[in-house]
Amino acid sequence: MVGSAPSVEPPRRRAAPRTVRFVLGLLLGFLVRLWVATLRVCVEAHPDFAGRGARVIAFWHGQQMALLAARGLLRGAVVLISHSRDGDIQAGVMTALGLRVVRGSSSRGGARALAALVGSLRGGSSVALAVDGPRGPRHVAKSGAAAAALASRSPLFPAASALDTAFVLWRTWDGFEIPLPFSRVGIVVGAPVSISDAGMDDALVGVAVAACRERAEELVHGGVAPPVVVGGPR
């Protein structure tokens, strides 16, 4: 007589680490919200950026924390976060800050993520992209922002920030900039980039973002003009 096979209980799942990382990100996001509220912000935006409507906002990785200090600049925008473990935390942070998250990158889930971004733009939501992400090379623009703008017929605006005092994580690939509390922040949104030209030459977006960075440095360290406020409390 052949005995029946012993029953084997399925292994118990460990507490979902992705969920834990996301919750940690939420908590960190609330801290970031309080942190950036202390910053003294000067914003200069191109006239075409005024008003409502979907647009693509392109910036360098590592500068996003200071950009969050400009009320209305990124609020409600859709952001692209990689599927990495760090991305799980970043997704929580962005959610706590009122941003919508799409997961994906050029190396994993890129086509699906691009389709989601285009759908968001067509639905009237703006998209904010670090154009040299997710892993660099630093300050080398990739094609995602121009592709999303072109497919959705949305304007593409370069943006950059600069700080008078900051803690820079030089060991990270993007040189992430953490503004010290009560720092002065310059934020610049430049003229829209021709998406047809940018679609053929990724470097054009990079040149435009670099020009915004240079102007932001002037706002912080040079003669500062009266600030132009982008958006406002909703």
N, C-alpha and C positions, 0 to 999 in steps of 0.2 A: 504494500500500500504506500502510495506516494503521499507524503505529508504536504499540507498546504504551505506555501511560502510565507515566512513570517512577515507581518505587516511592518512597513517602514514608514515612520512619520516624516513628512516633509520637513526639511530644516527650517527652523524659525528664522524669519527675516529679522535682521538687525534694524534698529531704528534708522529710518531713511536718512543717510548723511546729507543728501541733497536738500531735503527739507530743513534739516538743522542749519545748514549753511545759509539757506534763504532767510530763515528767521533771524540768524545773526546779522545778515545784511539789512534786514528791516530795522533792527535796533541801531545799527551803525548809521543807517540813513537818517533816523531822527536826530542823532548826534550831529551829523553833517548839516542838517537843516538849521540847527541852533548855531553851529559854527559859522556858516556863511552869512547868517543874519548879522554878525558883528562887523562884517567887512564894509569898508567905505568905497562905494562903487561909482565909477564914471563910465558911462556907456555912450559910444558914438556909433550910430547906425546909418547906413545909406537910406535915403528917402524911400527907395522902392521897397524897403523892408517893412515900412509902416503898414498898418491895417491887418486884416485877417486873411486867411487862406493858406493852403498847403504849400510848404516850401521845404527844400532840403538844406540843412545847415551843416556845413563841413568844417571840421576843426582837427587839430592835432591831438593824438593821444597824449595824456599827461596833463592837459590844460583844462579838463572838464570840470574839476572841482570849483575853480574860480568862475567859470561860465555860469554855474548854478546860482551865483550871487545876483545875476541880473534878472529882476522880476519880469516874467512874461517872455523871456528869450527862449527858454526850453520847456516851459510849463505845458504839460499835456502832450508833449512830443513823443514820438515813438523812437526808441533807441535800440541799437543792435548790440547784443551781448553774446559772447562766445559760449560754447557748451563746456568750457573748462570748469574746474572746481572754483577757481577765482571768479568765474562768471556767475556761479550760483550765488555768491555773496554780492557781487555787483548787481545782479537782478533784484535782490532784496533791497539794496540801497536805492536803486532807481525807482522801484515801486513806492518806497517810503517817501520819495521826493515828488511823487505825483506824475511820474513818467510811465509810459507804457513800454513793455519789453518784448522784443522779438529775439529769439535765440538762434544763433547761427554764426558762421564766419566763412571766409573765403576757402578754408580748408575742410570745413565740415558743415553740411547743411546749407551751403551757400545759395544754391538755386532756389530752395524753398524759402530761405530768409529774404532773398531779393524779391520774390513774388509777394511775400507778406508786406514788405516795405512799400512796394508799388501799390498794392491794394489799399494800404493805409493812406497813401498820398491821394489816390483817386477818391477815397472816402472823405477827404478834407482835413486829414491830420498831417501835421508837419513831421519830418523825420530828421533826427540829429545823428550824424555819423562821424566817428573818428576815422579819417580817411587813410591813416597809415596803420590801422589795426588789422588783426588783433595782436600780431607779434612783430610788427615792423617789416622792413627796416624803418627806423625812426625818421619822420619827416619826408617819407617817400609816399606820395599819394597813389592809391589804388583806384580801380575803375568803378567801385560799387556806387559811390555817390552820384557820379555822372550817369551811370546806367539807370539808377532809380529815377533820377530827374527826367531823363530822356524818355523812358517808358511811360511815365505818368504825366509828361508835359508840365512839370513843375519847375519853378525857378530854383537855382542853386546859389546859395549865399555862402561865402567864406566867412569864418569868424575866428577870433583868437583873443586870448587874455594875456595880461602881464601883471606882475605883482611888485610892490616895492620891498616887501619882506616875505620870504617863503622858506619852507623846508623842502629841499629837493631830494628825492630818493634816487640818487645817482646810480645805484646798483640795479635799478630796474631798467628794462630796455627803453622805456619811454621817458625816463627822467621825470617821474610824476611829481607835480608841484603841489605842495600843501600850503595854502596861504596861512600865515600866522594870524591869530585873532586880531581884529581891528586894523588889519593891513589895508593899504590903498590898492584898489584893483582897477585896471583899465581894461575895458572890453570893447572890441571893435567888430562891427558887422560890415563887410565890404560890399562893393557893387556886385550884382549877380554875374556869375560866370556864364558865358555862352555855352549851353549844354551840347550843342552840336560840335563845337570845337573841342570841348572837354572830352567828349566821347571818343575823339580821335587822338587826343594827347592828354594822358592823365596828369602830366606835369603842370598843366595850366591851373588845375585846382590847387596844387601845392604852391605854386607861385602866388596865387591870390591869398591863400591862408598865411603865407610868410609875410606878405605885405600888411595884412591885418595885424600880425604880431608886432611888426616894426612900429606901426602907428600906435598900438596899445602901449608899447614901451615909451613912446613919446608922451602919451597922456599921463603915465605914472611918473616919469622921471624928468619930463621937460615942461614947457609952458602948457598948462592944462586949460583947455577951453571949457566953458560951462557945459555940464553933462547933458546929453540927450537921452531921456528915459525911454526905454523900449518897454511897451506894455505897462502893466500896473496891476494892482490888486483886483482880483475877480471875486 
